[in-house]
Amino acid sequence: MLTGKEYLESLNDGRVVFLNGEKIDDVTQHPAYRNSAQSYARMYDALHDPEKQDVLTTINEYGDRTHKFFKTPRSVEDLLGARDAIVEWSKLNFGFMGRTPDYKASFLGHLEGYSDYYVGFEDNAKAWYRKAARDLPFVNHTVINPQMDRSKSLHENKDVFVRAVKELDNGIIVSGAKMVGTAAALTNYNFVANYGPKELGNGDISHALIFLVPMNAPGLKMISRQSYELQAYTNGSPFDYPLSSRFDENDAVIVLDNVFIPWEDVLAYNNVEVSNNFVAETHFVNRFSFHGCARLGVKLDFMTGLLMKATEASGTNGFRGVQANIGEVVALRNMIWSLSTAMATNPDVGRNGVLVPGGVAATAYRVLAPEVWVKVKKIFEQVVAGGLIQLPSSASDFLNPEIRPYLDQYYKGTGVTAVERVKLLKMVWDSIGTEFGGRHELYEVNYAGNHENIRLEAMYHSIGSGNAASHKALVDEAMSDYDLNGWTNATWKEKITTT
Ligand SMILES: Cc1cc2nc3c(=O)[nH]c(=O)nc-3n(C[C@H](O)[C@H](O)[C@H](O)COP(=O)(O)OP(=O)(O)OC[C@H]3O[C@@H](n4cnc5c(N)ncnc54)[C@H](O)[C@@H]3O)c2cc1C
């Protein structure tokens, strides 16, 4: 497993990252990325910390030490251990980094047990499992195509998404773009898949691919969104932007311009069946929901504490209505934690006897999590209210003797100094209101799929698992107790007709 130092060194590899019109030389040194890189490095170091090793790591079937979520799960204990390892790592960023290296274990951690799914590329799947578990490279994930024009049929948009454009003896050449790779600039590999489209017209299935590619591959370019870490660095200090300034997972569009992919990094090629169905058939969807749910549990622990402290600091925590709102956040937090426990303790049995986080709880998480985050944000806006805007522009205001007495007098809270109150409320604002906070809402609402697809897939899961049939059978049973002539079930008494 990489150490933090090895991880940071691995990023200085000639990768091509564009930000604000410039090519970034070294992401580990640039103020737009460097503190987020340090946050990931801290996670890698924790794997080697003797005090954390038992909760974070285990030995897999190859005898390699790895993060617990990277090991093929064969028991409920394996799944609970994986959940606790995800949680322990997530606590290092208070749940504000969603695409940490263990996120992609949702896919990579099943490659051994599910290797026979990748027809023709089974050995590649096993080799990638071994490498991913042993070294823990940071792999990002890109499956969604640029939005362009969703009203057009797929073949009319095909020039924008990733396809094989040439086949060689030793691999393939791919071109196209992906929207977006979260944290891409700070990762080691890009995972690429297209799922959904059946064909691109006239029998073209050049999109039916799954592969991995190193971030410094010639022809691979990343176009970053604005860096909130850079904005925090430019506009203020950690006191003003305590989350933006260290946990910004910069999302980048990834352009593949005639990039060579050797066969050993390919898991599906010209295979619509495999590429379209991998999300459900390899139970990636169960596993990424499991990861997301465990991570959101940590974030909600943090938000619950933040709401309690913020209301204490403004003297509103004794009001019945405010307490009811705190109770609602507690209940939402409890539900999310219960769902991750349920996924682990009530698993499904997958391919080759591999245990999979339970699909019933996973579909519930996927549909409910966006609602939970939006609701929690709303409660903060209603309960902490205008306090979030009654904040001085930056920590520097406290250093100006001309206004310091006013700040100390007018910005103090209930039992806390002005500095303590402002520090606390700037943390709240960064979690929900800054550009970083706004992106977090967009992330929680969309990252597991668009708002309709997550619901449709919950319905399909119900049909596929047989639950839908038993729900309908329950209704049939209730309706079979009576007909046009009255009760057909002797339990109940007929109406007595009087003449
Ligand atoms: C912060 C953030 C980080 C992300 N990180 C990643 C990442 O790391 N990797 C990755 O692969 N993706 C990532 N994504 C993309 C994410 O998976 C998508 O945003 C999500 O799947 C929704 O897809 P979309 O944005 O293309 O919206 P769309 O799917 O285009 O949906 C937009 C609206 O149009 C409707 N719609 C779209 N198509 C149809 C149709 N054919 N018929 C009827 N209605 C339709 C939808 O119901 C919805 O209301 C990220 C997104 C965000 C916001």
Ligand as a Chemical Component Dictionary entry (heavy atoms), coordinates in Angstrom:
data_LIG
# 
_chem_comp.id                   LIG 
_chem_comp.type                 NON-POLYMER 
_chem_comp.pdbx_formal_charge   0 
_chem_comp.three_letter_code    LIG 
# 
loop_
_chem_comp_atom.comp_id 
_chem_comp_atom.atom_id 
_chem_comp_atom.alt_atom_id 
_chem_comp_atom.type_symbol 
_chem_comp_atom.charge 
_chem_comp_atom.model_Cartn_x 
_chem_comp_atom.model_Cartn_y 
_chem_comp_atom.model_Cartn_z 
_chem_comp_atom.pdbx_ordinal 
LIG C1  C1  C 0 -20.258 17.234 -8.116  1  
LIG C2  C2  C 0 -20.404 16.119 -9.088  2  
LIG C3  C3  C 0 -19.420 15.150 -9.167  3  
LIG C4  C4  C 0 -19.534 14.105 -10.088 4  
LIG N1  N1  N 0 -18.538 13.172 -10.164 5  
LIG C5  C5  C 0 -18.615 12.191 -11.104 6  
LIG C6  C6  C 0 -17.556 11.245 -11.249 7  
LIG O1  O1  O 0 -16.577 11.268 -10.526 8  
LIG N2  N2  N 0 -17.678 10.310 -12.199 9  
LIG C7  C7  C 0 -18.762 10.245 -13.030 10 
LIG O2  O2  O 0 -18.813 9.356  -13.872 11 
LIG N3  N3  N 0 -19.764 11.134 -12.916 12 
LIG C8  C8  C 0 -19.719 12.096 -11.978 13 
LIG N4  N4  N 0 -20.714 13.018 -11.875 14 
LIG C9  C9  C 0 -21.814 12.955 -12.839 15 
LIG C10 C10 C 0 -23.048 12.362 -12.243 16 
LIG O3  O3  O 0 -22.963 10.959 -12.209 17 
LIG C11 C11 C 0 -24.218 12.853 -13.094 18 
LIG O4  O4  O 0 -24.337 14.248 -12.862 19 
LIG C12 C12 C 0 -25.515 12.148 -12.764 20 
LIG O5  O5  O 0 -25.434 10.790 -13.133 21 
LIG C13 C13 C 0 -26.685 12.797 -13.496 22 
LIG O6  O6  O 0 -26.399 12.827 -14.868 23 
LIG P1  P1  P 0 -26.391 14.192 -15.679 24 
LIG O7  O7  O 0 -25.780 15.241 -14.835 25 
LIG O8  O8  O 0 -25.814 13.915 -16.992 26 
LIG O9  O9  O 0 -27.914 14.563 -15.779 27 
LIG P2  P2  P 0 -28.941 13.949 -16.822 28 
LIG O10 O10 O 0 -28.882 12.466 -16.757 29 
LIG O11 O11 O 0 -28.741 14.578 -18.151 30 
LIG O12 O12 O 0 -30.307 14.418 -16.170 31 
LIG C14 C14 C 0 -30.745 15.780 -16.236 32 
LIG C15 C15 C 0 -32.272 15.789 -16.261 33 
LIG O13 O13 O 0 -32.722 15.315 -17.527 34 
LIG C16 C16 C 0 -33.532 14.156 -17.361 35 
LIG N5  N5  N 0 -33.163 13.245 -18.459 36 
LIG C17 C17 C 0 -31.920 13.036 -18.936 37 
LIG N6  N6  N 0 -31.957 12.148 -19.944 38 
LIG C18 C18 C 0 -33.242 11.787 -20.093 39 
LIG C19 C19 C 0 -33.926 10.906 -21.003 40 
LIG N7  N7  N 0 -33.267 10.225 -21.934 41 
LIG N8  N8  N 0 -35.254 10.757 -20.855 42 
LIG C20 C20 C 0 -35.943 11.448 -19.913 43 
LIG N9  N9  N 0 -35.356 12.321 -19.048 44 
LIG C21 C21 C 0 -34.028 12.473 -19.137 45 
LIG C22 C22 C 0 -33.190 13.589 -15.985 46 
LIG O14 O14 O 0 -34.280 12.875 -15.413 47 
LIG C23 C23 C 0 -32.887 14.868 -15.199 48 
LIG O15 O15 O 0 -34.070 15.454 -14.723 49 
LIG C24 C24 C 0 -20.651 14.048 -10.951 50 
LIG C25 C25 C 0 -21.645 15.018 -10.848 51 
LIG C26 C26 C 0 -21.534 16.032 -9.935  52 
LIG C27 C27 C 0 -22.621 17.060 -9.871  53 
# 
loop_
_chem_comp_bond.comp_id 
_chem_comp_bond.atom_id_1 
_chem_comp_bond.atom_id_2 
_chem_comp_bond.value_order 
_chem_comp_bond.pdbx_ordinal 
LIG C1  C2  SING 1  
LIG C2  C3  SING 2  
LIG C2  C26 DOUB 3  
LIG C3  C4  DOUB 4  
LIG C4  N1  SING 5  
LIG C4  C24 SING 6  
LIG N1  C5  DOUB 7  
LIG C5  C6  SING 8  
LIG C5  C8  SING 9  
LIG C6  O1  DOUB 10 
LIG C6  N2  SING 11 
LIG N2  C7  SING 12 
LIG C7  O2  DOUB 13 
LIG C7  N3  SING 14 
LIG N3  C8  DOUB 15 
LIG C8  N4  SING 16 
LIG N4  C9  SING 17 
LIG N4  C24 SING 18 
LIG C9  C10 SING 19 
LIG C10 O3  SING 20 
LIG C10 C11 SING 21 
LIG C11 O4  SING 22 
LIG C11 C12 SING 23 
LIG C12 O5  SING 24 
LIG C12 C13 SING 25 
LIG C13 O6  SING 26 
LIG O6  P1  SING 27 
LIG P1  O7  DOUB 28 
LIG P1  O8  SING 29 
LIG P1  O9  SING 30 
LIG O9  P2  SING 31 
LIG P2  O10 DOUB 32 
LIG P2  O11 SING 33 
LIG P2  O12 SING 34 
LIG O12 C14 SING 35 
LIG C14 C15 SING 36 
LIG C15 O13 SING 37 
LIG C15 C23 SING 38 
LIG O13 C16 SING 39 
LIG C16 N5  SING 40 
LIG C16 C22 SING 41 
LIG N5  C17 SING 42 
LIG N5  C21 SING 43 
LIG C17 N6  DOUB 44 
LIG N6  C18 SING 45 
LIG C18 C19 SING 46 
LIG C18 C21 DOUB 47 
LIG C19 N7  SING 48 
LIG C19 N8  DOUB 49 
LIG N8  C20 SING 50 
LIG C20 N9  DOUB 51 
LIG N9  C21 SING 52 
LIG C22 O14 SING 53 
LIG C22 C23 SING 54 
LIG C23 O15 SING 55 
LIG C24 C25 DOUB 56 
LIG C25 C26 SING 57 
LIG C26 C27 SING 58 
# 
